[in-house]
Amino acid sequence: MAEPATREQRSLFGEILDWMLAPLLLLWPMSVALTWLVAQSIANRPYDRDLAETARTISKMVVVEPANAERETRVRLRLTEPAAEVLRTDDVDRVFFQVLGTRGEYVAGDPELPVPDETPAPPQEIRYRDEELQSEAVRVAYVWLSPSGAPGELPPLVQVAETLDKRSRLATEIIKGVIVPQFVVLPLAVLLVWFALARGIKPLNELQQRIRRRESQDLSPLEERDVPEEVAPLVGAINDLLSRLDRSMSTQKHFLADAAHQLKTPLAGLRMQAELAQREIEAGQRDPQALTRSLQYIAHSSQRAAHMVNQLLAMARAEDKENTGQRLDVDLPELARETVRDFVPRAMDKRIDLGYEGPQAGQPLHGRLRGQPLLIRELVRNLVDNALQYTPAGGTVTVRVVDDPFGQVVVLQVEDTGPGIAEAERDLVFRPFYRALGTNVDGSGLGLAIVREIADRHGAQLQIGDARPRTTSASQGVGPGALFTVRFVLEPDEVASDDT
């Protein structure tokens, strides 16, 4: 199976720089285009005013002779040739003008100038348009004069056109004045953004160096006042993690110290009995009973040490979150029955009546219990082991599985006839290596801690109560017994899915 592609590590500095500079670089061409349009508009205004003024000057020289019985309306231009040459004089551009009569006939000027394709505007209103004349772009200002009033006649038209060289030069100068500074400002802006980001990220680099300089055992919180406000939540989360890690490591150190202390006793007994047996053999003593007692003590001590090691391994498995994520179907009644069968020989040795109550083989629950079968088996075993340890000879231990007909929960109960657990100690007995006061039971003190850890991993509720009322049990001269109850939440059959 192909390995999943590793995600490329991103740079916060580079990403911020991209988001800041990319829009800037995209907006710059738009700025150039807008500047060009604005420059064209600015360059057109003064020259449009000059064209308009020339059109008004020519319109004042137009004479309209009204129609009479002998002739139609006549339009003529009172403009001498020298005056027309003055109108056309320009150092850069070529100037054209045209006067049309009431029937659209040519009166004066340049006949090739195009006529506007629109209805006549109100008299004396200057209008502008762009045209092409003699394969050259021109700007045209035109005005209609007052109509003659004769039916079927149009108002006289005066047009003045000019090529666009001056306008283009002025627009180019405006664009140069605006764009050229941008070629200096843009790199400077990029440089300033770069330095601003570098300065803004500097506290993160300082925080990184402070963390790197720390000793591995230093889990004290980081100072939040020395970091920017935006980074303070991250530092707070790191401090919370350090605090939880500190508590976890302290708990582990305490646990290891207690485990070493608990293992030291059986191991010291093993060594002492082995040395004692060796000295007796070297001294030539042949007392079989003494050697048998030493070997029995060695066997008992090794059994205690092996049991404690198994308990420690079970605690480690229960605390391993990574390997307890997969959920499988768990047959709790079957686990309970198997556990009872496994402990029957031990119960018979102590003359304890060990029994099971609940669904039998082949009888399914009304819902599905999802979890880790190995851990739940360990939970049941530790509860039964704890009950057998604290129940005196002639007592009773009952393992009970109660099925909910509504398929909501399944209840596991382990009940004994031992001394019970006082209410003040019911929270303490779940601590590692804690033993109830007033008992001489030989145990590791880890069984109930493992039960609590496994129950928490499966979201189960764990309760301790008395098996019998204390007043009644006291009057009968027996202990109230302990009743451990574990409630597991079930999943409906139609909703649960098989993960195997």
N, C-alpha and C positions, 0 to 999 in steps of 0.2 A: 504493500500500500504506500502510495506516495506521501511524503511528509508534507504537512501544510506549509505554505509559503510564509516565511516570517515577515511580519509587518515592518516596513522601513521606519526607523526611528526619525521622528520629526524634530526640527529645531524650532523652539519657541521664538527665538530671535529672528530666524529666517521667515517664519510664517507671519509674524507681525510686520516685518519689513515688506514682505510681498503684498499684504493687504493694504499697506499704506502707499507703496510706490506704484503698484500696478494700476490703481485708479488714477493716480497722478499722471502716469505715462499714457493712459488711455484718454484722459481728459485734455492732454496737451494738444493732440491733433484737432480735437473739437474746438479748442480755444483758437487755434490757427484759422480754422474755417470760419468761425464766428467773427474773428478779427477781420478777415478778408471781406465778409459781407458788410460789417459795420464800416470798414474803410471805404468800400464802394459807395455806401450811402452818404458818408460824410463828404467824399470827393464829388458826388453829383450835386450836392446842394448849392454851392456857390455858382457853379457853371450853369445849373438849371435856372438860377435867378437871372444870370446874364442873358441866357437864351430867351427867357420870358420878357425881359426888358427890350430885347431886340425885336421880338414879335409885336410887342405893344407899340414900339416906335414905328414899325412898318404899317401896323394897322391904322395908325393916325394919319398916314399918308394915302390911305385908300379913299377914293372918292366914288360914291355910288350916285349915279344919275337916274332918277326915277323914270319909269316908263311913261310914255304918252301915246297919243293916237298914231303917231308916225313911227315910233320905234319902241323896242323893249328896253328893259332896265340895263344900263351900261355901268361897268365897273372898270376904273382905271387907277393906276398908281402914279402919284406925283413924286417920283423919285428919279433924280438925275443920275446919269451914268457914273459921275465921280462919287456921288453919295453911295451908290450901290457898291462901288469898289471899296469904299471905306468900310461898309458893313461886312464885306468879305475878307477884310484884312485881318490876318491872325498869323503869328509867328510859328505856331505849332500845328494847329488844326485847320481843316478846310471848312468853310461855312457856306451853307446853301440856304436859299429862301425861295418861297413860291407864294403867288397870289392867284386864287381861283375865283371866278365870277359866280353869279347867281344860278347859272345852269351847269356849273362845274367846269366851265371852259377855262383854259389857261389865259391868265392876264399878264403876269410878269414873273421873272425869276427863273428858276431851274425847272423845266417841265418834267424831268425824270423823277422828281421827288414823289414817293408813293402817297396816295390819298388815304386818310384814316378810314378803316372799315367800321364805322359806327354812325349812329344818328347824331345830328348836330347838337352840341351842348348849348347851354344858355350863353347869350352874347357876352363877350369880353372875358370869358372864363378860360384861363390858361390850362392846357392839358399837356401831358408828356407821354412819349412812347419811344420804344427802341425799334429801329428799322435797319435795313441793310441797303446801302446805296453804292452802286458801282463796285460791288463785292467788298464793301467796307462798312463796318458797323458804325451807325450814327445815332445821336440822341436828337429827338425832334420835339420842339415845343410848338403847339398850334393853338389857334384861337378862331372861333367863328364870330363874325361881326353881326351887327343888327340886321335882321331880314328886311327886304324891301317892302314886304306886305303884298306883293302881287301874287296871285294864285299860281302854284306850281313852281315857284322859284325858291332856291335854297339860299341860306345866308352866305355871304362871301367868306372865304377861308384864307387865312394867312398862316404859313408854316415857316419855321426857321430850323435848320438842322446843322449839326456840328459833329465832326469826328471825335473820337474818344481818347486821343493821345494825352491831352493834359489831364484828363480824369484818371487815366491809367497811371500816369506818373505820380499824381498826388496820392492815389490809393497805395501805390508801391512805397512811397515815402512814409505814409502812415503805418503800413504794415512793418516796414523796417524799424520804425521807431518803437513799435510795440513788441515785435517778435524777437529782434536781436537781443534786447535785455533779457528775454526769457531764456535764451541759450546760456546766459550767465546765471540767472536766478535758479533754473531747474537743477543743474548740478549742485549748486550751493544748497538748495533745499534737500536734495538727496543726501548730501554730506551732513547737514544738520540733523536730518531724521536718523541717520546712522549713529551719530554721536549721542543723540537724545535716547535712542533705544539702548545703546551700550551703557549709558549712565543709568537708565531706568532699570536695567537688568543687573547692574553691579551689586545691589543688595542680595540678589539670589546667589551670585558667585561667592560673596562673603559668607552667606549662610552655608553654602556648600563647603567652604573651607573650614568653618567652625565645626561642622559635623565631622569632616574628615579628621580634624585634629583631636577629636574626642577619643578617650580610651574606650576599649570594647566593653568594659564593665560600667562605664558612666552612662546611666539611664536617667539622669536628671533632666527636667523639662528645659526646652530651649526658651530663650528670652524673646517674648513676642513684641516687646516695645522697640526692638532694634530692627524690625522688618517693616516693609511697606504695608499699608492697610489691606491691600488686595491679597497679600501673601499671608496675612495673619491667620485666616481660616485654615490654610494648609499647615502652618506651624502648629496651630491648635490641634489639628488632627494628628500630626506627628507626636505632639506631646501626649495626647490621649493614648496613642499606640505605645509610646515609651512607658507610660504609666501602667497599661495593661501588661506589657511585656515584663516590667519590673515585678509586678505582682505575680505573674506566672512563674518567673524565674525564682522568686522568693519561695513560692509554693513548692516548686520542684526541688530547690535546695533543702527545704524543710522535709519534704517527702523522702529525698535520698538519705538525709541524715537519720530520719526515723527508720528507714529501711535498713541502713547499715547497722544501726543500733539493734534492731530486731534480729537481724541475721547474725549478729555477733554472739548472741547467747547460745543458739544451737551449735554454731561452729566451734565456739570455745568448749562447749560440752563434748563435742565430738573429739576434739584434740585431747582434752583431759582424759576421757575414757580410753582413748587409743594409747596415750602415754602410760596410763595406769596398767592396762593389760600388758603392754610391752615390758614394763618393769617387773610385773609378776612373772611373766614367762622367763625373763632374764634371770630372775632370782630363783628360779627352779620350782616355783609354786605350781601345783597341779590341781588347784581347787576348781573343778568344772563349774560349780555354781557361781563363783566370782566372775569367771570368764563369761558365763552366760549372761549375768547381769550387765557386764560391761558391753557385750555385744548388743543386748536388748536396748541399752541406753543409746548406743551408737546408732542403731536402727531407728529408734524413736527420734533422736535429734536430726538425723538425715531426712526423716520423713517430714519433720517440722520445717526444715530448711527448704526441701523440695516443694512443700505446700506453699510456703511464703513466696518462693520464686514464681510458682505458677500464678499466685494471686497478683504479684507485681506485673507479670506479663499480661494477665487479664485486665488489670487497670490500664496498662499502656494501650491495649487494643481498644478499650472503651473510650479512651481519650483521643484516639487517632481519628480526627474528623475526615481526613482525606480518604481513608479506606472504609468509612461507614456511610458513604453517600449513596451507594447502590441499594435499592430496596427490593426485597424478594418476598414471595408469599411465605408466611410462617404458620406452621400447624402447631399452635400453642398447646392444645390438648395432648398431641402426640409427644411434644417435648416434655410436658409435665409427667406423662406416664413413663417415658424412658428414664427420666431423672429418678422417679420413685423406685423403679426397678433397680437402678444402679446403686441406690443407697439402702436397699433392703438388707444386704448382709451386715452393714454397719449398724443399722437399727436393731437387727436381731442380736448383735453382740452387746448392745447397750440395753437390751430388753425394752425397746421402745416400739410401740404400735405405729407404723408408718403406713398411711393409706392415701388413696386418690379418690376424689369425687369430681364428676363432671362428664362431658361428652365422651363417649367411647369411640373405639376405632371405627372409621367409616362414617361417623356422624359429623357432617361439616357444620361450621359456624354459620350464623346468619349474615355474616359479612366477611371481608378479607382483611387479615392482619398483614401489613406490609412492614418489613424491617430486615434486620440482620439475624438470621437464625442462630449463628454461632454466639452472638452477644446475648440474645434472649435466652438461649440454653444456659449460658454462664450466669445470667440473672437468676434463673430458677434454681440452679445448683447451689448458688451462694445462699439463697434464702433457705433452702432445705438443709444445707450444711450448718447454717447458723442455728436453725431450730433444733437440730439434733444435738448440737454442742450444749445448748442451754436447757434442754429438756432432761430431767432426771430419769433414772431407770424406772420402768413401769409406767412412764408417761405416754402421751399420744402426740403424733405430728400428722396433720392432715393437709394435703395439697389439693386445692380446689380451683376448678375453672368454671366460671359462671358466664354463660352465653346470654347476650341481650337479644330477645326475640325481635326487636326493632332494628337490629343490625348497626347500632351506634357504637357500642363499646364491647370489649370482652374483659372480664375481671379475673385476675389471678390472685388467689389468697393462699397464704401459708400460715397455718394456725398450730400453736403448740401449747403444752401445759406446763411451761417453765415458769420462772419467777416473774416474767413480764418486764416491761421497760417503763420506768417512771416518766411522767410527762415532761419533767425538767430535762431529761436526757434524750428525748426522742429526736431532737435535732442534732445532738452531739454525736450520736452513735453512727451517723453517716460520715463523720470525719475519719480520714485514714489513721489507723493505728489506735483509735480510741476504743476503750473497753468499758462496759458498764460497771459502775462501782458495786462492790459487794459480791463480785463473782470471781471464782478461781478457775474459770474456763481457760484452757490452753488454746489460744487462737492467734491469728496474725493481726486482727483488727482491720483488715482490708475488705472483708466480704461485703459488708453493708455499704461501704464507700463505692465499691464496684457496682452494686445494685443501683445506687442513686445515679451514678454516671450513665449507666446503660438506660435507665428509665428516662433521664433527661434527653439522651440522644434520640429516643423514640417518641418524645412528646407525651410520655405517659405520666399519670399522677400516682405518686407513691405516698402511702399513709401508714402510720403505725397506731394500733389501738390495743385495747385489752380484749383477750379472748372471752373472759368471763367478768362479771362485776366484781370489783375488788372486795366489797363487803362480804359477798357470798363466799368467795374463795378464801378469804381470811378466816371465816367461821368454820370452814371445812379443813383448814390447815394446809391448803395447797396454794400455789401461786396463781395469780390472775391469768397467766399465759400471755403470749404476744400474738397479735394478728396483723400480719403484713398484707396490705392490699395494693395491687398495682392495676390501674385502669388503662388499657390500651384503646386508642381510637381505631375503629374499623372503617374500611372503605366499602361502599356498596359494590356488589358483584358486577353490575352493569357499567360502573364508572372506572373501576380499577383496570389497569392494563398490565400486561406481562412484560417485564423488563429483561427477562432472561433471553 
